[in-house]
Amino acid sequence: MIIRKSPLYLFSPIIYVLLLTRASLDPLLKMTDFGGVSLGALLNLAVIVLFFGGLFQSRGTISASVFKLWAGFLAIGLISIVISPIPMTSFRSFVSVLTYFSLFSFAYTFVRSREDLASVLKLIIYTSFLPFAVSAFQFVFPETSTTRDGFRLHGSFSHPNIFAFYLVLIASVSFYCIKSEAVFFSKRFIRLCHVIIPLSAICLIATQTRSAWIAFIAIFFIYGLLYERKYVVLVCCIGVLALFLPFVQERIADLASDSQITDSGGEKLNSYAWRKVVWLSSWDFIQNKIWFGHGYDTFSHYFLDFFVLEESKGFDAHNAYVQVTFDMGFLGVLAFFILLIGILTKYLRYFSLDPKGNSVFIGVIAAFMLVCYSDNMLFYLSYCWYLWLFLGSGCAFLELNAKKKATMRMMVRLDG
């Protein structure tokens, strides 16, 4: 009954159900992968077709604001597919970016009131119910979520890192619902959000994803700096208390550890040191095709050509900026920065319209830019769907409110 009353469900039941279930589909989609063609790929295409099909049917257009933000990144991405030595792989990977663009743009098409924004935020929160249920099962039966690094909670996601960043987003959306003065929710829903934030934090710690821990702290720290100083103190206290947890100490100690000599005589680096060596090793290859790169998602394809390993498997950059620079050149990473900084600027520009809510949005986009330094953020598809939907909905709502206020000022002037 709640679902059927949602403005988003009334707008498009298919899109609503697709978004509601995507956070829980990774185990199922993994079983349907046959030679690169899977149900997941079909869902990606479905999102793109539904968005552009809806625009065509309603004779609508992509918002000029969206076009200014995304045009450069998409154009260079399409060029990078053409020049790629593995164009089909590049195309399949870039379709994910097209889904992010579609969901961000969809928000501009759908959000026309505070009720519309509220329905998007509620949807994002509702997607967490099944992942939390799966997490509870994994806590009870830890062997179901044990990796080579020991127990790392992954919920209904394919990797602990993806689940970790999803949890950061769920906590952030919940916090926005509690703090925003531009969107209103029932007391019952607000109580639910108060429960979800600590629950997300507990599960986040169990993922053992250090960069997501940093993102979580950064969002609440930035909110505290911009609006409520008490959260700066609270976050610092929580951070200190977390250091008393043994596995938190181990994960942090790993970053501070020196390289070790293995039984075979090789050198084993800690994860951060290893990543820095990989980034530096890729520099010569980046310079060879400095403007448009080697082709989208080709870093792992060329990996063994610039980084010698005993293994025969390539690796991704674990740095979105290095990955984009390698794949799409300096023009590509410039377009990526324009996209991110453009969104951040919007929230700063319209900050006074909702200081509390915009502080959360600024924290989310700033934290995303921060963790792009150490993770393959553009490859975390299920998390990115909700991130870009959240950011797009916020931008659309702010611009809508700004236009309404400008119209009211004009009317007052005319009356005067």
N, C-alpha and C positions, 0 to 999 in steps of 0.2 A: 504494500500500500504506500509506504514511504517513497519507494522508487517511482511509482507511477505518478506521484504528485510532483516530482522533481521537474523544474523547467527544462533541464537538459534532457531528461527522458522524453518529455513531450516534444522537444525540438527534434531529437533523433534517437529513438530507442536502440538502434543498432550501435551507434557510437557510444551511447551510455553503457550498454552491456559490454561492449568491447573494452572500454576503459575500466569498467568495474572489475573485470576478471583478469586483465593482463598481468597484474602483479602476482597471480597465483598459477600462471600457465607454464612457467619454465620447465618443470618436470615433464609435462605432457608434450610440449613442443620439442624437447630434446629427443623423445622417442619417435618423432615423426620426421627426423632429418634424414633424407636420402639423397646423397650426392650434392649437398648444398641447397636442395629444394626441399622446403619443409612447410609445415603449417604456419610457422612463425613468419616466413617470407610472404606467405599469402595474406597474413594479418597485416603486415606492413603495407603491402599493395592495397589492401582493403581500406586502410586509413587514408591513403593518398587519393584513391578513387572516390571515396565518400566525400572527402573535402572538395576536390575539384569538381566532382559531379554535382555536389550541392550548390557550388558557386554557379555552375553552368545552368542548372535548373532554375535557380532564383535570379539569374542574370546579374549576379553580384560581381564585385571586383575585389582583388586583394587590396587591403588597406595600404595607403601610401606610406604610412609609418612602418608597416611590416616590410614593404618592398625596400625602403631605404636601408633598413637594418640587415636584411638577408640577401639582397640581390648580388652583392659582390662575392660573398662566400659561396652561394649556390652556383654562380656563373663559373668561378674558378674551379669549383668541385667538378662540374660537368666537363670542363676542359681537361682536368686531371684524369678523368675516365678515358677520354679519347687518346691521350698520350701514354696510358698505362700499358706495360708489357703483359698484364693479365686483366684485360678490360672487363671480363665477366665478373671476376672477383671484386674489382673496384666498383662496378655497377651495383652488385648485390650489397656491398658495404655502404655505398653512398645512399642507397634507398633508405637506410636508417635515418640519415640526416634529413632526407626529404619528409620523413614522418615527423621529425621534430619541427620542421618548418610548417608542416600541415597543421599540427596541433597548436602551435603558437598562433598561426593565422586563423585557425578555427575559433580561437578565443575571441578574436576581434569581430568575427561574424556573429558569434553567439551572445557574448556579454553585452547587454543593453540596459541592465539595471543592477542594483545591489542584490536583488533576488537571484539573478542569473549568476553573479559571482559566487554567492553563497552556495548555490547548487553545485558549482564546480568544486569548491572547497570541501563540501560534504562528501562528494563522490570520492575525492582523493583520500579522505579519512576512511571512508567505508572500504576502500580497497585493502586496507591493512588488517581487516578482521581475520581472514583466512591465513595470511602469513604469520600473524601472531599465534593462531591456533597451531600451526605447524611448528612454530618455535617452541611452544609449550611441550609438544610431543618430543622434540629433539632434546629439550632439557631433561625430560624424564628418561629418554633413551639416547644418551649421548653418542652411542656408536653410530647412530644414523646421521650424525653431522661431524664425524671425525675425519680429519684430513691428515696428510703427512706431517703437518705442523701441530697435530693434536686436535682437540675439540675447538672448532670454529663454527659458530652458529650461521646457517645460511637460509633458514626459513624455507620459503617456497621458491627461492631464487637459485640460479645455477652456480653462483659463487658468493662467498661471504662478503666480498668487497661490494658487490652490487646491492646486496641486502643492506649493508651498512649505510651506504649513501641514501638508499630509499628510506631507512629509518630516520636519518637526519632530516630528510624532507618532510616526512610524516610529523615529526616533532615540531618542525618549523611551521607547517601549515596549522597544526593544532595551536601553537603559540600565537599565530596571527589571528586565528578565530577568537582567541581569548582577549587579545589586546586591541585589535582594530576597532576604531570608533566610527568607521564608515560602513561596516557591514554588521548586521545584528543576527544573533542566533538565540535559540531557546536556552533556558537555564539547564535543561537536561543535556543538550548537546555540549554546552560549555563544560559541564561536569565530566562528560565523556572525554573531552580534550584534556582536562586536568589529569585524567587517569592515563591517557595515551602517552603523554610526554615522559613521565618516569618509566613507563613500560618500554618505550622506545629506547631510553637511555640504558636500561638494563640489558636489553637485547643487543644494543650497539656495542656495549663493552664486550659481550660474549662473541661478537664477530671477530674481535682482535684486529680490526682494521685501523691502523694508527692514523692515516690521513683523514678518515671519517671522524675519528675522535677530535682531531684538530678542527675539522669543519664544524662540528657540533659546538665546540667551545667558542669558535670564532663568531658564529651567528649570534649567540647570546651575549658575547662580549661586545660586539658591534652595536647590538640593540642597547646595551647598557651605556655605551659611550654616547650614543645619539639621543637617548631619551631618559632611561631610568638607571641612574648610576649604581643603584643597589645590585643590579645584575652583574656588574663588573666584579664586585666583591663576592657575590654568590658563585659565579663561575670560577673565580680563583680558588675559593674554598673547596668546591667540588673537585677541581683539578688536583689539589693537594691531597685530598682524601683518596682519590683514585690511585694515587701513587703507592698507597699502602697495599693494593691488591697485587698478589704475587705475579699473575700473568701480565699485568700492566707493566710491572717492573721489568719482566723478562723481555717484553716487546720493545720497551724503550732502551734497555741495556743492549739489545741486539744492534741498535743504530749506533751506539757508542763503542761497540766492540771493534777491535782491530782485525785485519785479515788473518786467516788461519791456513796452515799448510795441511792439505788432505793426505790420506794414506797413499795416494798415487803420486804425490809430489807436487800437485797443483796448488793453486792459491784460491781459497774460498773467501769471498768478500761478503760483508753484510749487505743487505738488500739495497740500501741507499747508495753505498759506495759502488756497488755493481752497476746500478742505474747510471751514475755519473760517468763511469767508464764507457758504457754503451753510448751515451749521448755524445761524448767527445769523439768516439770512434766513428760516429755517423757524419761528422762535420764535413769531411772531404767529399762524401757522396752528396751532401746537401749543396755544396758549392758547385758541383758539376752541373746541376740543374737548379739554379738558385731562384729563378722567377716563378716557374709553374710546377716545380717538383717532379717526382718520378711517377706519379699516379696515385690515386686515392687508395689507401690501405696497402701500400707496397713495402712498408718498412720491414715487415717480417719476411717478405719475399726476398729482399736483398740482404737480410740480416747477416747471413753467413759469409757474404762477400766482403763485409767490412769488419766483422767481429768473429774471430776464430774460436770455435768451440769443438769439443769432442763429440757433441751431439749433432744430429742432422736436422734439428728442429729450429725454426726461426722464432723470434720473439718480437712483440710489439714494444714501442718505446717507453711505455709507462710514464709518459709525459705528453699531454695533449698538444702542447706548443711545439715540441720537437717532432711529434708525429705529423702534425699538420704542415710544419715547415718542410719535412722530408717528402711528404705526399703531395703537397699543393704549393710548395715554394714560399718565398717571402711574401708574394702577393696574397697567397692563401692565408698565411698566419696574420697578415695585416687586416684582411677582411674578417677574420675570426675575432681579432681585437676590436674592430669597429662594431661588430655585432654585440659583443659583451659590454663594452664601454657605453655603447649607445643605449642599451637597456638600463645600465646603472645610472646613466645621466637622466633618463626619464624619471626614475624614482627620486633622484635628487632635485630635479626641476620642479616636480609636483609634491615635494616633501610636505609642505604646509597643509595640503588637502587631508592628510591622514598621517600625522607624525609617527604615531605608534606603529600602525600597520606598515608604513613605508620603511621604517627602521628594520622591520623583519625582512622585507623584500631586499633591502640593500645588504643586509647580512647574508642572505641566501646567495645572491649573485656574487658578492665579494668572496664568500667561502668557496663557491664553485670555481672562481678564477684562481683562488689559492691552490686548491687541490688538483687543478689541471696540471700543476707543476710536477706531480708525482704519480698520477694515475691516468689510465686510458678512458677518460670521462665520456668521450663521444661514442665509445663502444658499449657503454652500459645502457642498453636500449630500454629495458623495461623501466628503469629509474628515470631515464631522460624523457620518456613520454610524459611522466607526471611533472617533472621539473619544468619543461617548456610549456606545458599547459598552464601550470601555476604562474609562471612569469608572464606569459601572454595574457592571461586573464587579468592579472594585476595591472599591466600596462593599458589594456583596453579600458578597464574601469576608471583608471586615472584620467585618461584622455577624455572619456565620456563626461566625467565630473568637471574637468577643466572647461569643456565646451559649454556645459550647462551654466557654470558660473560666469563665463564670458557673455553668454546670452542674457543672463539676468542683469549684469552690469549695464549692458547696452540698453535694455528695456528701461532701467532706472534712469539712465541719461536722457532717453527719449521722453519719458514722463516728466522729467525735470525741465 
